[in-house]
Amino acid sequence: MRRTATGLAALGAAAAFAPSAHAGVNEVHLGVMAHNICVTDCKNADKEQGPNVEVQVSFDSPGFLSWAGSPQPYVMGSLNTQGDTSFGGVGLEWRWDFADKWAIEPGVGYVVHDGALNNPFANGTPEAAAYAEENVLLGSRDLFRSSIGLTYDFEGPLEAELFFEHLSHGQILGEGRNQGMDQVGLRLGFQFGG
């Protein structure tokens, strides 16, 4: 129950940043993500269930970020529908158009999650083995979020995106356990900016 409440709070906080008027909001994405799947680290995949429902609100790039290629700041929340790891955070996302109506959108960010950190049971015990089979041990409450999206723009303000994200502390934000987690899914976007 605690995980679901934390996840709902993260998703609600992200949604609260989506005003009905433009007011600096460039686009809003809503997606469904396959949770804890095999992409970059298959040994730790499929321990948790899904899917996750995800909201991301991206803002106009401020002028002081022009030196970095004018990335858009974002705030996001991801709620796991089965009560496993949910998370919310902030970051930067770039958009590189490479063909008519097509773009690549890489991003980097920082998230806080409500998943497992370490195994609470003694090594070598049946309880420890059972816990490790059902939980990704993320090692740190805060994690990096790296992402990339392949975006197709429809006529008007709508877009669709195939989206991948990886969560990990990279031995920078934490020590010890760093199993990481991957998600892949589809997001629909509504663009406010021109």
C-alpha angles and dihedrals in degrees: 000000000000091000093051092048092049091047092049090050091052092047091046092050091052092047091049089066091061105090120188091241126061097252095155095318108128100182144346123216127197118187149165114226131197101233129226096354132162110270113111101004114024094175090073098036127112095024093115130046130234172083111238121209110217136195124189126181115196123197134208111278110257118232094245089067094058090101088063097051096274101279119191116242113229142188119205145176131197120195120197109221093209098052095257124120116340124174145180135194154127137266150133129279129191128205122212116182109210104168139006106303093352129107141167115223116193120182145181127201152149124248139180117215140190098219131112119297105185138351109274093202129081116269114263096023123122089240091056092049092049092048092049091051092058104034135059105224102220096178097212134053090224122055143177117251117209117183146170131192134193105212132197118193117215122202108287126009099327128101137170125215138193101214136194127186134179125199121202140136091223092213086285103088093032145007134236116009113049106157095151129201136240130206130183127185152126124279130190117210136200115203119211096176126078 
